[in-house]
Amino acid sequence: MVATLELDRRQPGPTAQDSWPADGDSESFVRSLYTDYGRVLLTNVSRLTGGDRYWAQDVVQETLLRAWRHADRLSPDRGSGSLMPWLSTVARHIVCNDRRSRGARPKEVNSASLAAVTTPDETETVLRRVVIDEALAALTPPQRTVVVELYLHGRTAQEVADLVGVPTGTVKSRAHYAIQAMQRVLKRRGFTP
């Protein structure tokens, strides 16, 4: 269908300058296109866009812009007849390209839907971890090892004693003094046990 609307290159015809000597003529051509085909084209494109009138209007404008760019090939002097098939084909391609590009990019989110999204506030958890890290840093390395193994890894005093290579009583003693040191750091930071 589009092939019948293109120029027949075998027959010599007027050049673009012969058809459209000034910009005003191509403007009148586009206006006449809009007058003749605008309403029907908008109706057809509205169906292609699923009833989205704003999108359909954008597509019609883009279609007419492309017609203006090719005014020399679409002029009535060329004997192209009805331009509706050409305009419909161009509009359909624009809609298809728009759909493809919309599918390729992330979905747009408006501010109303952002307000509905809630995220948990992790500030308190992060602050606690920072304070606990500071408290652990205040311990001696043997005390820190005992606390980490007992309280973070959940091992028994006997398992920690076997792991570290000290008696069980030493593990309990280190844990006792480590807890006291950590409580002092936490108290300075405003945390109470």
C-alpha positions, 0 to 999 in steps of 0.5 A, a space after each residue: 500500500 505504501 509502495 503505491 504512494 511513493 514516487 515512481 522513479 521511472 517517470 520524470 516529474 516536477 522536483 521538490 522546488 517545482 511543487 513547493 516553491 516556498 515554506 508557506 505552501 508546505 504549511 498550507 499543505 499540512 493544514 489541508 491535510 489536517 482539515 481533510 484527514 485530522 479527525 479521521 486519523 485521530 479516531 483511528 489512532 485513538 483505537 491504536 492507543 487504547 483510548 489514550 487521547 493525549 497520546 493519540 494527539 501526539 501521534 497525529 502531530 508527529 504523523 503530520 510533521 512527517 508528512 510536512 517533511 515529505 511534502 514534496 513526495 505527497 503533494 496532490 500534484 504527484 497524483 498520489 490520491 488519498 493520503 489516508 493510507 500513508 498517514 495511517 501507516 506512519 501513525 501505526 508505526 509511531 504507535 508501535 515504536 512508542 509501545 516498544 520504547 515504553 516497554 524497554 524503559 522502567 515504568 514511570 512512578 508518580 509522587 502519589 504512588 511514592 507516598 504509598 510506598 513505605 520502607 522500614 526505618 533502619 536508623 535505630 538498628 544501624 545506630 545500635 550496631 555502631 554502638 555495639 561495634 564501639 563497645 566491642 572495640 573497647 575490649 581486649 582481643 581475648 575478651 572480644 573473642 570470648 564475647 563473639 564466640 559466646 554471644 554472637 556464635 552461640 557457643 557454650 563456655 566449654 566449646 569456647 574454652 576448647 576453641 581458644 585453648 584456655 580453661 573454662 573458668 578463664 572464658 567465664 572470667 573474660 566474659 564477665 569483665 568484657 560485659 562490664 566494659 561494654 556496659 560502661 561504653 553503652 552507658 556513656 552512649 546513653 544506652 541502659 541495660 
